[in-house]
């Protein structure tokens, strides 16, 4: 759309909503106007895309999380209206950066939800008929602040300034039947705009609303709270992402949330199928494929069987249909992360679902595949064990395909946690390595680097074919290109510094190396290992053991679950070390530690573009894939990491010589797991004693919380994630990277080659693999979208 035409659309919407001119509008108002103008311009293509989707075979992506982030910049970019908007706003003396005040749609906790968002973006761009289904949470995960270095949680009212990108579709409201009463599921649709195409995808999020908002009779009796109790209880279902599950009430709410959105989504799918194809339910798998993003949506399997039963399909044929419709993505090999539910929680949601789950479990226990197994093997695959439902087992039995998300992860699934299922159904298993969208994670977040890439390639076609970056490797020895790359990185550091100052009131020397670890807080991700090695660097510099260290800023970002005390303790340690270094006149010249608060997609966009070193240091065999590693690689950061997840494939693509891989591998850990003694490292491994003792000897202050004593004891008695085993090699990798960075151009060459090697990690490739190998769907013809 031409700038003049888009200006006219903006003006019409402005006059409809507000009485003020553009420059008099507040940021939230301006955001509403521009967003609604974009939706107005894309609506014809959006509707036409949806019509094409339901006529042929399509896929549906069920996920408890969709970490969409701030939509305005990405949607303007993908719709081709970014430059037009800049021109229109500039004429009114408005800087488009004002939209940074708009809240992220933080409807996810980390990689799982961000992956789902990337896949929708790629499906839209690659013209695949894919619809996302999830929950429209009233509040995001939480807003993170720090008080004396401790994490503090506040509500995340992401709709505070409005939500113009969500379109309420009341006509598609469905009723979800819960044991204790019916609730309405009201859909809100978000457009997912394809880049360089007329095609769009849809993210449909369900909001829980009461059937009866208000009981006047109770109110008239003075029973005011009871009069609105149905409204309160119903709205709680979609009020908060991941309610704290440390209590039965929290666990019950989580399962209710899962059932709520799965039931609503399936009703929506069946209604559209019936409208287009009639009631021949045997054909459902020929037109619908559902991807379960981890175990959270697995309850949709018995729910589909229940819904088909309402439509006259008997249990066994309904089960066979379900087994052809569903596909399961596993995101972890850690047993504690594979969902299990006590049947009392299931019965509280629906007696029918509890009954069907038992029928499914009994059915598969009678199959020849099950009976051939040993008693031990049967226990490893049975769905219902005592009163416990193993959701991953149900997903495996009832899915056409089971996929891991990196080659190592898939190998570990088939050899460990799901090995018996692999023995029964080897052809079900497939690997689809995760990916990221280059539109947001380079085009939007790193415009200067994007311009350089486009200039060197001669076009911007790489935005829809990331493998074209491979052709830039010939410039790795071109000093002028590398110097330009260095200048862009320096500019991005300045931008990041401004952003951190604005958000957190802190700053850093932008001439330093920027070393980042930004991800969800968890013991296996080993932020604790990172800060212990930084603490050792502190001691080495302070004691004169380390000289000529290139000044480095270490940036952390990530949230701990509210009830996860060890992760919260690690946050406190990181902030305590930051204070220790800041107050040291010698060491502070060489090291700066910053833990940014409320790390989200928008913060990530700034950090990814500025980073020099990407810390990916999870214990080998624990990180399924990772996507932050890919985003950092794409923006020209070297990986300092373990042989885990997608790190392995990153090194295969970019070369081990251009990254810093350290630590024990899976096979190494398997050899020592039973005999591992962390106290031996405390006694013998250089540096370990003084960093651990710093937790308890007064060097670091935990303000009387007992957190540091807890962490110290954990290291001395168990060290479940082998922090001390990898301590020395991690430190040596840091020192090697720091030494190499003394030759700025040679180090930048490593970074440049990482960027050039990132083509494999586009989510476009991932979605194509899902479409061709799992869903068996074809792209729609964008020429039919008018």
URSUL-V639442 format. One record per pair of residues at least 6 apart in sequence whose C-alpha atoms are under 7 Angstrom apart, sorted by the first residue. I is the first residue (numbers start at 1). J is the second residue. D is the distance in whole Angstrom. If there is no record, write none. Layout:
I|J|D  I|J|D
This chain:
3|84|5  7|88|7  9|37|6  10|33|6  10|34|6  10|37|5  13|33|6  13|37|7  14|33|6  22|30|7  23|92|6  23|94|7  27|98|7  27|99|7  28|161|5  31|99|7  32|164|6  35|72|7  35|164|6  35|165|7  36|164|6  45|198|6  45|199|7  45|785|6  45|786|6  46|200|5  48|785|5  48|786|7  49|199|6  49|200|6  49|785|6  53|129|5  55|276|7  56|287|6  57|286|6  57|287|4  57|288|6  57|777|6  58|129|5  58|130|6  58|287|6  58|288|5  58|289|6  58|777|6  59|129|6  59|130|5  59|131|7  59|288|6  59|289|5  59|290|6  59|775|7  60|130|6  60|131|5  60|132|6  60|289|6  60|290|5  60|291|6  61|131|6  61|132|5  61|133|6  61|290|6  61|291|5  61|292|7  62|132|6  62|133|5  62|134|6  62|290|7  62|291|6  62|292|5  62|293|6  62|297|6  63|133|6  63|134|6  63|292|7  63|293|5  63|297|7  64|134|6  64|135|7  64|296|6  65|107|6  65|108|4  65|112|7  65|113|4  65|134|7  66|107|5  66|108|5  66|113|4  66|114|6  66|116|6  66|117|6  67|105|7  67|106|5  67|107|5  67|108|4  67|113|5  67|114|5  67|117|6  68|105|6  68|106|7  68|107|7  68|114|7  68|117|6  69|104|4  69|105|5  69|106|6  69|601|5  69|602|7  70|103|6  70|104|4  70|105|6  70|602|7  74|440|6  74|444|6  75|193|6  76|82|5  77|444|7  78|193|6  78|194|6  78|195|4  79|193|6  79|195|6  86|96|6  89|95|7  89|96|7  103|158|5  104|158|6  104|602|7  105|158|6  106|140|5  106|141|7  107|137|7  107|140|5  107|141|7  107|241|7  108|141|7  109|141|6  110|519|7  110|520|6  111|626|7  111|627|6  115|436|7  118|436|6  118|437|5  118|763|6  119|763|6  119|767|6  120|132|7  120|192|7  120|201|7  121|192|6  121|193|7  121|194|7  121|437|7  122|437|7  122|763|6  122|764|5  122|767|7  123|129|7  123|130|6  123|767|6  124|192|6  124|193|6  124|194|4  124|199|6  124|200|5  124|201|5  125|194|4  125|195|5  125|196|7  125|197|6  125|199|7  126|764|7  127|199|6  127|779|5  127|780|6  128|778|7  128|779|4  128|780|6  129|201|7  129|779|7  129|780|7  130|201|6  131|201|6  131|202|5  131|203|6  132|202|6  132|203|4  132|204|6  133|203|6  133|204|5  133|205|6  133|265|6  134|204|7  134|205|5  134|206|6  134|261|6  135|205|5  135|206|5  135|207|6  135|238|6  135|261|6  136|205|5  136|206|5  136|207|5  136|238|6  137|238|5  137|239|5  137|240|5  137|241|6  138|238|6  138|239|5  138|240|6  139|155|7  139|156|5  139|157|5  139|158|6  139|239|6  139|240|5  139|241|7  140|156|5  140|157|7  140|158|7  140|240|6  140|241|6  141|156|7  141|240|7  141|241|5  141|242|7  142|153|6  142|154|6  142|155|5  142|156|5  143|153|6  143|154|5  143|155|6  143|156|5  143|598|6  144|151|6  144|152|6  144|153|5  144|154|6  144|559|7  144|597|6  144|598|4  145|151|6  145|152|5  145|153|6  145|597|6  145|598|6  146|152|6  149|572|5  149|575|5  149|576|7  150|571|7  150|572|5  151|568|6  165|190|6  166|188|6  166|189|5  166|190|5  167|188|5  167|189|5  167|190|6  168|187|6  168|188|4  168|189|6  169|187|6  169|188|6  170|186|6  170|187|7  172|187|7  173|184|7  173|185|6  173|186|5  173|187|6  174|184|6  174|185|5  174|186|7  174|264|6  175|182|6  175|183|6  175|184|5  175|185|6  176|182|6  176|183|5  176|184|6  176|185|7  176|260|6  176|263|6  176|264|6  177|183|7  178|349|6  178|350|6  179|348|6  179|349|5  179|350|5  182|211|7  183|208|7  183|209|6  183|210|5  183|211|6  183|234|7  184|208|6  184|209|5  184|210|6  184|211|6  185|206|6  185|207|6  185|208|5  185|209|6  185|264|6  186|206|5  186|207|5  186|208|6  187|204|6  187|205|6  187|206|5  187|207|6  188|204|6  188|205|5  188|206|6  189|202|6  189|203|6  189|204|5  189|205|6  190|202|6  190|203|5  190|204|6  191|200|7  191|201|6  191|202|5  191|203|7  192|200|6  192|201|5  192|202|6  192|203|7  193|200|5  193|201|7  194|200|5  197|782|7  198|782|6  198|785|7  199|782|6  199|785|7  206|261|6  207|238|6  208|234|6  208|235|5  208|237|6  208|238|6  209|231|7  209|234|6  209|235|6  210|230|6  210|231|5  210|234|6  212|230|7  213|228|7  213|230|7  213|231|5  214|227|6  214|228|5  215|227|5  215|228|7  216|227|7  218|224|7  218|226|7  218|227|5  219|227|5  237|253|7  237|256|7  237|257|6  238|257|7  242|254|7  243|250|6  243|254|7  244|250|5  244|563|7  245|251|5  252|345|6  256|349|6  258|296|6  258|297|6  259|299|6  259|300|7  262|297|6  262|300|5  263|300|7  263|303|6  266|304|7  282|321|7  285|321|7  285|324|6  285|325|5  288|325|6  289|325|5  289|326|6  289|775|6  290|325|6  290|326|5  290|327|6  291|326|6  291|327|5  291|328|6  292|298|7  292|327|6  292|328|5  292|329|6  293|328|7  293|329|5  294|328|7  294|329|5  294|330|5  294|331|6  295|338|7  295|339|6  295|391|6  295|392|6  298|391|6  298|395|6  301|322|6  302|353|6  302|356|6  302|357|6  303|353|7  304|322|7  305|315|7  305|318|5  305|319|6  305|322|7  308|318|6  309|315|7  322|398|7  323|398|4  323|399|5  323|400|6  324|399|7  324|400|5  326|398|7  326|399|5  326|400|6  327|399|5  327|400|5  327|401|5  327|402|6  328|395|6  328|399|6  328|401|6  328|402|5  328|403|6  329|402|6  329|403|5  329|404|6  330|403|6  330|404|5  331|404|7  331|405|7  331|624|6  332|624|6  333|413|6  333|417|6  333|622|7  338|392|6  339|390|7  339|391|6  339|392|7  340|388|6  340|389|5  340|390|5  340|391|6  341|388|6  341|389|5  341|390|7  342|387|6  342|388|5  342|389|6  343|354|7  343|387|5  343|388|6  343|389|7  346|354|6  347|354|6  358|384|7  361|382|7  361|383|5  361|384|6  364|370|7  369|424|6  370|378|7  377|420|6  381|393|6  381|420|7  381|421|7  382|393|7  383|389|6  383|390|5  383|393|5  383|394|6  384|390|6  396|402|7  400|428|6  401|428|4  401|429|6  401|774|7  402|428|6  402|429|5  402|430|6  403|410|7  403|429|6  403|430|5  403|431|5  403|432|6  404|410|4  404|430|7  404|431|5  404|432|6  405|431|6  405|432|5  405|433|4  405|434|5  405|624|6  405|625|6  406|431|6  406|432|6  406|433|4  406|434|7  406|624|6  406|625|5  406|645|6  406|646|6  407|431|6  407|433|7  408|645|6  409|624|5  409|625|7  409|645|6  410|431|6  413|419|6  414|422|5  432|766|6  432|769|7  433|766|7  434|625|7  434|627|7  434|761|7  434|763|7  434|766|6  435|627|7  435|761|5  435|762|5  435|763|4  435|766|6  436|627|7  436|631|7  436|761|6  436|762|5  436|763|4  437|762|6  437|763|5  437|764|7  438|463|6  438|762|6  439|463|6  441|605|7  441|631|6  442|450|6  442|635|7  443|450|6  445|605|5  445|606|7  445|609|7  446|609|6  448|488|6  449|488|6  454|460|5  462|468|6  462|469|7  466|759|5  466|762|6  467|759|4  467|760|7  469|756|5  469|757|7  469|759|6  470|756|5  470|757|6  470|759|7  472|756|6  473|753|6  473|756|6  475|481|7  476|482|7  476|749|6  476|752|7  476|753|7  482|745|7  482|748|7  482|749|7  486|748|7  489|610|6  492|609|6  492|610|5  493|510|6  493|610|5  494|510|6  496|606|5  496|607|6  496|610|7  497|507|6  497|508|6  500|506|6  500|507|6  501|507|5  504|596|7  504|597|7  512|551|5  512|552|5  512|553|6  513|551|6  513|552|5  513|553|6  513|612|6  514|552|6  514|553|5  514|554|6  514|611|5  514|612|5  514|613|6  515|552|7  515|553|6  515|554|5  515|555|6  515|611|6  515|612|6  515|613|5  515|614|6  516|554|6  516|555|5  516|556|6  516|611|6  516|613|6  516|614|5  516|615|6  517|555|6  517|556|5  517|557|7  517|614|6  517|615|5  518|556|5  518|557|4  518|558|6  519|557|6  519|558|5  520|558|5  520|559|5  520|560|7  521|558|6  521|559|5  521|560|5  521|567|6  522|567|6  523|567|7  524|618|6  524|619|6  524|622|7  524|721|6  525|617|6  525|618|4  525|619|7  526|617|6  526|618|6  528|570|6  529|723|6  529|727|7  531|574|6  532|691|6  533|727|7  533|731|6  535|577|7  535|691|6  536|687|6  536|691|6  538|587|6  540|546|5  541|547|7  541|587|6  542|586|7  542|587|6  549|590|7  549|738|7  550|590|7  550|738|6  550|742|7  551|589|7  551|590|4  551|591|6  552|590|6  552|591|5  552|592|6  553|591|6  553|592|5  553|593|6  554|592|6  554|593|5  554|594|6  555|593|6  555|594|5  555|595|6  556|594|6  556|595|5  556|596|6  557|595|6  557|596|5  557|597|7  557|599|5  558|599|5  560|567|6  560|568|6  569|707|5  569|708|7  575|595|7  576|700|6  576|701|7  578|592|7  578|593|5  578|594|7  581|587|6  581|588|5  581|592|7  582|588|5  608|631|6  608|632|5  608|635|6  609|635|5  611|637|6  612|637|5  612|638|6  613|637|5  613|638|5  613|639|6  613|640|7  614|629|7  614|632|6  614|637|6  614|638|6  614|639|5  614|640|6  615|639|6  615|640|5  615|641|6  616|629|7  616|639|7  616|640|6  616|641|4  616|642|7  617|641|5  617|642|5  618|642|7  618|644|7  619|721|6  619|722|7  620|642|6  620|643|6  620|644|5  620|664|7  620|665|5  620|666|5  621|644|6  621|666|6  623|644|6  623|645|5  624|645|5  625|645|4  625|646|5  626|645|6  626|646|6  630|761|6  633|754|6  633|755|6  633|758|7  634|754|7  634|755|5  634|758|6  635|755|6  636|751|5  636|752|6  636|754|6  636|755|5  637|751|5  637|754|7  638|658|7  638|659|5  638|750|7  638|751|5  638|754|7  639|659|5  639|660|6  640|659|6  640|660|5  640|661|6  641|660|6  641|661|5  641|662|6  642|661|5  642|662|5  642|663|6  643|661|7  643|665|6  651|659|7  653|757|6  654|753|6  654|754|5  654|757|5  658|750|5  660|733|6  662|729|6  662|730|6  662|733|6  663|726|5  663|729|6  663|730|7  664|726|7  678|715|7  678|716|6  678|717|7  678|718|7  678|719|6  678|724|7  679|716|6  681|688|7  681|724|6  682|688|5  682|689|5  683|689|7  692|712|6  694|700|6  695|708|5  695|709|7  695|712|7  696|708|7  696|709|6  702|708|6  740|747|6  741|747|5  771|777|5
